[in-house]
Amino acid sequence: MRIVDLRSDTVTMPTPAMRKAMYEAELGDDVYGEDPTVNRLEEAVAERLGKEAGLFVVSGTMGNLVSLLTHCPRGGELILGDQAHIFYYEAGGISALGGGHVHTVPNLPNGMMDPAAVEDAIRAPGNAHFPRTCLICLENTHNRCGGAVLSVEQMAEIKAVAERHGLPVHLDGARIWNAAVALGVAPSDLAAQVDTIQTCFSKGLAAPVGSAIVGSRAFIDEARRNRKIVGGGMRQAGVIAAAALVALDEMVDRLADDHANARLLAERLAEIPGYDVDLATVQSNIIRFGLTRSDVTAPQVAAALTAEGIKVNASDAAHIRAVTHYGIERDDVLYALEVAERVMQSVAVA
């Protein structure tokens, strides 16, 4: 059976150049700061995002957790969207391990939070009844909002709120590279609107493992300690950092191909009776679509598609998510559409 895996851009396989770089990587002990490949990666990602320093971590979840631990003392409160990856999919790490308090603000369909709602969520300082607000978090691109892209101007609105109250802003920029390509801006233009960023190499950039945190040198020095606390200190980590360096050098520009494939999939899917696609929401490599039929559920259709080799995930009872990425070509998209039409014609009634 032909398999087209559209579950996530995390399923990507490393490129031949990555495998070669991993084999040939110059290594040292990173906990001692002696792995030259890790050091080059941390410098490179910080430079590209316009920050002073970087820190290599195992995953995006670890990167966000270490960042939040560094920003927020125990009992401190962070403000973030109610659809945020940090809130939904990171196991409540900041509460479980850091004693942080989460205050959610509704995400708009475009991934943005209303700046007025964010400002209203900031606690009055000096009131002993309230936790102290210590951080505002953004996400770009926004996973649960269908890969929605926040513009530089949108991010600047939130940054302005934060500055009025003396608060830092952290960006879950797992897919900041997708956002930059979609907007046609430098990643550093987006990064300039926040104080710290977590970004992934293992999603659209197709490296097998790893993320990075970037920010001020003082912040990264403290984050390095928190990385150690959560067990993230690695030794000869240049083996995996080498692949991430290749990802930075070779895989960013090609994200435009993933976006084009996502657009093709969305436009053609919208023409198939039974599927409900809001094309205005398809801005990067993620498509979140619904159904016009009331007699079947999203999990049913997702299961039927997967049984036919088109792997997708039901994100809830009414929506399915498909993600284009390295390894998915235009021909794969066209084949997936053929199967999607056939499945919709034959899927069993709930």
Steps between C-alpha positions, in 0.01 A plus 500: 500500500623847417543708816473879512565609857335837566470466878773751579823653376666315788497179292765632262815297442848661501647588162811323364700814579381483862599136534844576360542797732401289800755234410777754457408734788780641713414416860573596858322507837222756475440520876855635521424727204751307291292362214601718203205394286248589769677831556481582128130414493419715802690794350338453159141485621550798733648702215218415260240599756683814605566402861815491708520130580341161443455171683454159336227282655352160421149611402264790460317402817827508693589831341173658605518349849857619560405847373197522727697374800757771432242776463258405780568449871284252689147636527557739211232526233542480125242623249447300183232403248244237589598307184875526563720195456654575841154484657365203304784263423787545745366299794461800729874506551524855630246420773630152578868592516511876543197583709388743232142623469347510152255774401340440160360761264286391203687451176333661201463276191811664352715389795512849651390604848305822537757747640232655721416158645868434565536833676189432706648165608809663651466503878506822697842515665515506878167324556569209734195309373644452151788302357760726343488521122849419375472413129290519183529217246432504127505222239598544134401317288204392710446126502139464618393801295591314182854626455386863520776756456539804725643803323775721638236766565275261695788385715602861557154574644553239772857617556370853558261372768783311667731802498236720662501258794867410509441139392701274270347315204591141410426357156424137437660530157516130423409596143631858492682409177165417337360832622793694357478326162122550484537871577809556288690652794821412681450275805683765702224750419253277684747419776556870564146522640573260788765449765551125468416236241482124488539363149504146360737339253301173495179622336501676163880516494509117512785444745453181703529655849527832671386854567666816624424787735635846420506820699735727692827354620392537863173319430675214321752463783212445744312282250805274474470431871128424466573270207726306735226484765256334259763252383583668172875524538648297212851382435618438141186668370673620185384177338148641488595869487677431171169410337339814640778713346426346161131568561569869561719530193302294250139449606348843571443626145336176390219554753331698223449166321319361805277807507419462130414133550279586795319759291448249219366241742264749662366645177431163340361354824255789519360388163420148624145469638506414869809697600485849649816708451536868586772600253565826682645301790755313286807720536792262543538121498210402728143440381224462758173408335154382592214308345172608348340162573328460835481120479875441543759630743852628445654199682306266271618673185857527630499128577364420153766715333774340709374153410548598135857620563432872543608559858330796667388586854158601628572806715154477658158352425440744214841574348786322326856626469736439209857632485727523196876466543830381357438166331150593381498596134227640275429151369441378856248779552314409181489135604375595848219697335397199293478291814320776692226514236462124497486481879234769524283310254532173690547586868247324724219689665557568871 
